[in-house]
Amino acid sequence: MNSERKLFIYLTNGVSKGSSEVKLDTRTTEARFIFQKYLAEFNSEPIWWGSENLIPEGDLHKFVTKENLASIEKVIRGHRNQITQIVTTAFEGAHQDHDSAAVISRKMAKIFQVKTIEISTYPQKFSRLYSFKVLKPQSPEEKFEFARFKTLSLALKLMAHYKTQRSTWLGLGLSTLIAYTFRKYRSSKPAPIASVHPCFYEFRGRAKQSDVLKHLIPLE
């Protein structure tokens, strides 16, 4: 939330393959509105790469190719900002798109010769139970100081206004707010691109880990 210039890169269009045009339009309009209302004020600018390239939510790994990596690099360079660090979701088996985003970010970090900060989201806690840890990395790395009140305030606003994500916040919202209120905030130590056990997205039947890794491992 400091004054440094920020680029937010949206890597998917926010809806799963086969969704209706109405749902896609609703999701897109909502994301753009919320960005302008709550995120633009932090000296931020969006890159709607996923929408422009028709990348469905849940299928990002299928689009992690050398050609698309070159496309993302070109878009970033086109904004003529000095890249100092890249913040991304952690490779941890929580969501297949999160793992893909981590791999993409690592490749961009090598290209721009900067550090990648990976943030844990909700990795599975127990292998045979529907369970997850929110914002609690399995392998903690760097600790960050952050403005708790401002972070909580922004989190509440985003939760309230992302109406299409309300089912998600039913499961993650309270745990997220508790984490921001009481917990020290740490990044995740980058894990090798390999099988993650337990794998939450596979447990939920969202994607096969073997298929996801088939696309990601060649780019490690």
TORLO-20193 format. One record per residue (C-alpha): x, y, z; residue number from 1; residue in three letters. Coordinates in steps of 0.02 Angstrom, whole numbers. Example, Ala and Ser with C-alpha at 12.3 -4.5 7.8 and 13.67 -1.06 7.14 Angstrom:
// residues 2
       px       py       pz   resi   resn
      615     -225      390      1    Ala
      684      -53      357      2    Ser
//
This chain:
// residues 220
       px       py       pz   resi   resn
        0        0        0      1    Met
      151      115      -14      2    Asn
      181      240     -153      3    Ser
      281      127     -267      4    Glu
      210      100     -441      5    Arg
      118      -66     -459      6    Lys
       58     -171     -606      7    Leu
      -81     -297     -570      8    Phe
      -80     -436     -701      9    Ile
     -243     -533     -716     10    Tyr
     -195     -700     -794     11    Leu
     -370     -772     -825     12    Thr
     -539     -701     -872     13    Asn
     -611     -756     -703     14    Gly
     -740     -884     -762     15    Val
     -724    -1069     -802     16    Ser
     -730    -1141     -977     17    Lys
     -907    -1154    -1044     18    Gly
     -977    -1012     -938     19    Ser
    -1111     -904    -1017     20    Ser
    -1073     -735    -1096     21    Glu
    -1181     -654     -962     22    Val
    -1076     -729     -822     23    Lys
     -915     -677     -910     24    Leu
     -978     -500     -937     25    Asp
    -1035     -487     -755     26    Thr
     -868     -550     -689     27    Arg
     -767     -436     -804     28    Thr
     -870     -281     -763     29    Thr
     -858     -318     -577     30    Glu
     -669     -344     -580     31    Ala
     -638     -183     -676     32    Arg
     -755      -82     -564     33    Phe
     -675     -147     -404     34    Ile
     -500     -115     -467     35    Phe
     -540       66     -507     36    Gln
     -634       93     -344     37    Lys
     -515       10     -220     38    Tyr
     -346      -31     -298     39    Leu
     -307      107     -422     40    Ala
     -279      230     -279     41    Glu
     -124      133     -225     42    Phe
      -30      197     -379     43    Asn
      -85       41     -471     44    Ser
     -125       -4     -650     45    Glu
     -208     -165     -715     46    Pro
     -156     -277     -859     47    Ile
     -307     -381     -915     48    Trp
     -202     -512    -1004     49    Trp
     -317     -659     -961     50    Gly
     -473     -573    -1028     51    Ser
     -387     -512    -1185     52    Glu
     -320     -686    -1223     53    Asn
     -479     -782    -1171     54    Leu
     -393     -884    -1034     55    Ile
     -526     -979     -932     56    Pro
     -516     -990     -743     57    Glu
     -448    -1159     -691     58    Gly
     -356    -1190     -856     59    Asp
     -210    -1070     -844     60    Leu
      -83    -1214     -844     61    His
     -137    -1260    -1021     62    Lys
      -82    -1088    -1079     63    Phe
       88    -1081     -992     64    Val
      189    -1088    -1154     65    Thr
      345    -1001    -1216     66    Lys
      236     -898    -1333     67    Glu
      122     -838    -1194     68    Asn
      268     -803    -1078     69    Leu
      341     -695    -1217     70    Ala
      171     -608    -1233     71    Ser
      166     -569    -1046     72    Ile
      345     -505    -1050     73    Glu
      303     -392    -1198     74    Lys
      151     -320    -1109     75    Val
      254     -283     -952     76    Ile
      392     -200    -1052     77    Arg
      262      -97    -1144     78    Gly
      219       -8     -981     79    His
      399       54     -966     80    Arg
      406       34     -778     81    Asn
      562      -18     -687     82    Gln
      524     -191     -618     83    Ile
      594     -211     -441     84    Thr
      501     -364     -377     85    Gln
      360     -483     -423     86    Ile
      227     -538     -298     87    Val
      129     -695     -338     88    Thr
       31     -839     -265     89    Thr
      136     -983     -199     90    Ala
      165    -1150     -284     91    Phe
       81    -1258     -152     92    Glu
      -61    -1359     -230     93    Gly
     -200    -1246     -167     94    Ala
     -269    -1198     -338     95    His
     -202    -1250     -508     96    Gln
     -204    -1069     -571     97    Asp
     -105    -1013     -418     98    His
       30    -1141     -456     99    Asp
       33    -1085     -637    100    Ser
       47     -902     -584    101    Ala
      197     -948     -476    102    Ala
      285    -1030     -623    103    Val
      247     -882     -738    104    Ile
      310     -761     -606    105    Ser
      471     -858     -581    106    Arg
      504     -850     -768    107    Lys
      469     -664     -771    108    Met
      584     -640     -620    109    Ala
      727     -721     -716    110    Lys
      694     -614     -869    111    Ile
      688     -451     -770    112    Phe
      820     -509     -644    113    Gln
      717     -471     -489    114    Val
      655     -563     -335    115    Lys
      491     -658     -329    116    Thr
      387     -653     -169    117    Ile
      266     -800     -158    118    Glu
      113     -784      -46    119    Ile
       23     -935       25    120    Ser
     -165     -942       -1    121    Thr
     -253    -1100       60    122    Tyr
     -151    -1262       47    123    Pro
     -234    -1422      109    124    Gln
     -197    -1466      289    125    Lys
     -241    -1651      304    126    Phe
     -234    -1777      162    127    Ser
     -399    -1867      193    128    Arg
     -506    -1722      253    129    Leu
     -577    -1565      173    130    Tyr
     -462    -1447      266    131    Ser
     -352    -1299      225    132    Phe
     -239    -1168      302    133    Lys
     -271     -987      255    134    Val
     -124     -869      226    135    Leu
      -10     -986      324    136    Lys
      138    -1048      220    137    Pro
      199    -1225      240    138    Gln
      380    -1165      227    139    Ser
      387     -985      292    140    Pro
      520     -870      224    141    Glu
      526     -680      242    142    Glu
      422     -587      373    143    Lys
      333     -427      322    144    Phe
      270     -282      423    145    Glu
      101     -219      363    146    Phe
      -32      -94      413    147    Ala
     -162     -207      494    148    Arg
     -305      -82      500    149    Phe
     -284      -30      317    150    Lys
     -266     -211      263    151    Thr
     -422     -265      358    152    Leu
     -520     -118      291    153    Ser
     -472     -157      111    154    Leu
     -506     -344      134    155    Ala
     -682     -308      199    156    Leu
     -719     -191       54    157    Lys
     -660     -318      -75    158    Leu
     -759     -458        6    159    Met
     -916     -352       11    160    Ala
     -906     -294     -169    161    His
     -844     -451     -257    162    Tyr
    -1023     -515     -263    163    Lys
     -981     -657     -384    164    Thr
     -855     -723     -257    165    Gln
     -969     -731     -106    166    Arg
     -971     -921     -102    167    Ser
     -780     -915      -91    168    Thr
     -783     -794       54    169    Trp
     -903     -906      150    170    Leu
     -759    -1029      164    171    Gly
     -609     -913      168    172    Leu
     -671     -744      229    173    Gly
     -670     -766      417    174    Leu
     -502     -857      417    175    Ser
     -428     -719      307    176    Thr
     -485     -582      425    177    Leu
     -420     -677      577    178    Ile
     -251     -699      492    179    Ala
     -238     -512      452    180    Tyr
     -293     -467      629    181    Thr
     -180     -578      734    182    Phe
      -46     -664      632    183    Arg
      130     -616      580    184    Lys
      137     -609      392    185    Tyr
      267     -715      301    186    Arg
      301     -761      121    187    Ser
      326     -941       64    188    Ser
      494    -1017       22    189    Lys
      479    -1062     -164    190    Pro
      449    -1249     -182    191    Ala
      514    -1352     -330    192    Pro
      390    -1381     -470    193    Ile
      342    -1559     -424    194    Ala
      199    -1659     -347    195    Ser
      121    -1579     -194    196    Val
       43    -1692      -63    197    His
      -89    -1664       -8    198    Pro
     -150    -1570     -162    199    Cys
     -306    -1470     -123    200    Phe
     -366    -1437     -300    201    Tyr
     -351    -1621     -344    202    Glu
     -441    -1670     -183    203    Phe
     -584    -1555     -235    204    Arg
     -589    -1629     -411    205    Gly
     -542    -1465     -494    206    Arg
     -396    -1533     -597    207    Ala
     -275    -1679     -604    208    Lys
     -106    -1635     -532    209    Gln
      -17    -1744     -660    210    Ser
      -98    -1644     -802    211    Asp
      -53    -1477     -722    212    Val
      128    -1530     -695    213    Leu
      140    -1595     -872    214    Lys
      124    -1415     -931    215    His
      226    -1332     -793    216    Leu
      378    -1443     -764    217    Ile
      454    -1418     -940    218    Pro
      467    -1231     -903    219    Leu
      557    -1248     -736    220    Glu
//
